[in-house]
Amino acid sequence: MKRLLPYIAVAFFASVPLWLQDQYFLHTLVVTGIFVIAAMSLNLLLGYTGQLSLGHVAFFGIGAYVSALTSLGFSVEIFGLQITHEPWPAVVGVLFGTIVAGLCGYVIGKLAFRVRGAYFVIVTISFAEVVRLVSLNWVELTNGPLALPGIPPLTLGFEWTGYATLWGKAQNYYVVLATIVLAYILIKRLVYSPYGRAMIALRENETLAVSVGISVTKYLVLAAVLSGAMAGVAGGLYAHYIQIIDPMIFMFLNTVTMVIMVITGGKGTLAGPLVGGLIFGIAPVVLRSYVGPEVQWILYGLLMILIVFVLPEGIVPAIERWFTRKPGSASAGKPAGLVLESSKGARS
């Protein structure tokens, strides 16, 4: 049954546009799905290597801006040289956004992994703030606080199949769902490969991992590149779906939202960001139907605190522990913390 669960979940979410009549709620699911992709990318760093990045929104925003500018075109003067770029297809823009965000992940990884803990957090926050200030003040390129409007939607297809422009919410929903599935498969294959096991070993005991020949820089930078590229994909999808972006995309609140999705769902688990992302992506919309904005955010915060206190390891690990616990087993009478210690490395 556990093996069938992902297929059942994909089939259910694939059917949603067929019976859901509320277009606003469908729009919420599209945006939530985009942030789930970003949370999955953060989980690669936070969950599997143990490195907390509080500047992850920078990769998301870089993917959005590069993709938007590639598809819109621009003309900008750099060091006296006028550079003009003609508009390219939106799909190419998303590809470029992914590559540039991955390259930024490589640079930041090489620089930041020379430091750890609080220093790494400070480096990532500083990087996000620098990128935000560039987007805000380089008006000739980014239009600054006036935003970049008129970003074209994605167009998919080939010459022999015909092209389809994704104007509708349902079309974008399926693209986001397909991207989530691909990201899930990619992360799963990585986690169960020698590369993923090396990352987990570094998270669990870096000194011991180094002593058996695991390169800290190699595997942590690899995680940063993949994480940045995935966040760039999410940013590109966001830009072409919303069709307008501004420097507010780099808000610290967006990073906090990704962290909440990962922590509450269960960091270091494949399904954690999916579950946490769904809960905290949909919760504001559901609460808005019953209470005012002020009470809504209070309840949102209380829900987050309640989950962290009651299920400190996250929702997915708690559910897995519940279903795997057997009456009379050695772990049945142990405190939750001891049970988790004994089951580390066996999460899925």
Secondary structure, DSSP 8 states (H G I E B T S, - for coil): -TTTHHHHHHHHHHHHHHH---HHHHHHHHHHHHHHHHHHHHHHHHTTT----S-THHHHHHHHHHHHHHHH-EEEEETTEEEEE----HHHHHHHHHHHHHHHHHHHHHHHTTS-THHHHHHHHHHHHHHHHHHHH-HHHH-GGG-EE-----EEEETTTEEEE--SHHHHHHHHHHHHHHHHHHHHHHHTSHHHHHHHHHHH-HHHHHHTT--HHHHHHHHHHHHHHHHHHHHHHHHHHH-EE-GGGG-HHHHHHHHHHHHHH-TTSSSHHHHHHHHHHHHHHHHHTTS-HHHHHHHHHHHHHHHHHH-TT-HHHHHHHHHH--TTSTTTTS-HHHHHHHHTT---
